[in-house]
Amino acid sequence: MERCLTAIFAVDVVGYSRLMGTGESGARLRLKACETEVIEPVVSERNGRVVKRMGDDFLVEFARDVDAVERAVTWQRAVSQQDNQFQIRISHNIGDIILENEDIYGDGVNIAAQLEKLAEPRPPLVGGPWYGPTPAGLRLAVRAGVSTAACISRQGPMQYN
């Protein structure tokens, strides 16, 4: 089993089920265009990788923590400019993962997925300690406390605007 420390973010398109209810084909085509025109270029620009897509959810990994947070902010801004009906929720976590057959597993992934449920459409929710410098141009807002989601207890997440 290959293990590594990586930055992970979990992403959800807010209200996508509602958009699907008003027109499945149109909503799917718009999301696909967003993937091609925004998501893939934003992630690949800093050597990130979309690990998997699950409907309107994405699991993304980066080797560098600072790249993950900067790309999360860029992704949110670009998506809202490209399609004003799409808002995305992003949670970030850094953790030790198991890499197996191009997929990733472990607490780092589980925490990112659970934090995504707590995130708001903007800014990204950053769980745990921040290991890198604050990316240029980002304002830091810290929300202290303990978050508990699916038996995960950690120091409060940080949010970046």
N, C-alpha and C positions, 0 to 999 in steps of 0.2 A: 504494500500500500504506500503510495506516495503522499506525503504530507507537506504543506507549506503554509506560511503566514501570508495572508492576502487580504486586501480590502474588498468588501462585498457590498453591493447595494441591491435592495429589493425595490421594485418599482410597480406601481399600480396606476392605471388610467382611471381617474375619478369619474364616476357616472357613466362608465362605458356600457353597463347593462341597460341603463335608461336609453342611451343612444341606440343600442341594438334594438330596443323595443320600438323605436320610431322608424327603423329601417335598417335591417341587418346588413344588406349588401353595401349600402352607402357607408355605414359606420365601419365595416371591415375594410373597405377600399381606402377610407380616410386614414385608418390606423396603419394600413400597409404603406401608404404614401409617407406617413410620418416616420415609420421605421426606416424606409429607404432614404428619405431626404434629410432626416434629422438624427434619429437614434444611432444608426450604424456609423455615420461619419463622426458624430460627437464621441462615441465610445472608442472607435478605432484610432482616432487622432492621438490618443495617449496610450496606445497599446492595451486598451481594455478589451474585454471579450464578453459578448452576450452569451452566457452559459446556457440559458434556456428561456423559451417563451411559453407562457401558459395562458392562452387567450389574450387578455389585456395586461398580464403581469409579466415582468422580466426579472431575471436574476443575472447580475452583471458582476464581473470581478476585474480588479486592477492589481498589478504588482505593487504600485506605490499608493499609499494612503492619500497623499496630497493630490494626486491625479484623480482619484475617485471622488473626492469632495468637490474639486473644481469642475469636473465633468458633470456631476450631479446638478450643480447650479446652472451650468451652461445648458444642460439638457432641459431643465425646467423652463428656462427663458426661451430657448429655441422652439420648444413644442408649443408654448403659449403664443409665440409670434406666428408660427406656421399654421396653426389651427386653433382659433380662439375658443372652440368648444371643448378642447382637450385640456385638462389640468392633470398633472401627475403628482403622485405622492412618492417620495423617495426616502428610504431609510438606509443608513450606512452603518457598517460595523467592520471592525478589523478583527480577524481571528485565525486560528489554526484550522486548516481544512484538510479533508481527505480528497485527493484528486483521483477519480476512477472513471475510465472510459469517457473522458471529456466532460464529466459532470463533477459537481463538488458537493461535499457532505460535511456535517459536523456542527458543533455549537455555533461557530461563527456564522454559518448560513442560517441556522435556526433563529438566532438572535436577530439578524437582519430582517428575516421574514416576520417575526413577531413585532418588531419595532415599526415595520411598515404599516401595521394596523393602527398604530398610535400617531403616525405622522399626519401632518396637514398638507394640503396641496403645495404650499410654499412656506418656509424654506425647507431644504432637506433636513431630516432628523438624523443626527450623528450620535450613535450610541457608544458609550464607554469612553476611555481616554482618547484624546486627540494626539497623534504621534508626529504630526508634521507641522510646519509653519502654516499660519493662516494664509491661504492663497491671496495674492494681491487683488485688491478691489472688493473683497468680501468683508462684510461686517459680521462680527461675532456676537451672538446673543446666547447666553447660557441659561438654561432652565435646570436648576438644581433639584435634587430629590432622587427618589428611587422609583423606578418603573418596574412593575411586575406584570408580566404577560406570559402565559403558558409556563408558569413555574420558573421564570427567569427573573432574578433579582440582581439589579446592577445600579451603579451610580447613575444619576439622571443624564439624559442625552443632551447634546448641544445642538443648537440650530444655527444655520448659516443663512444670511439673507443675500 
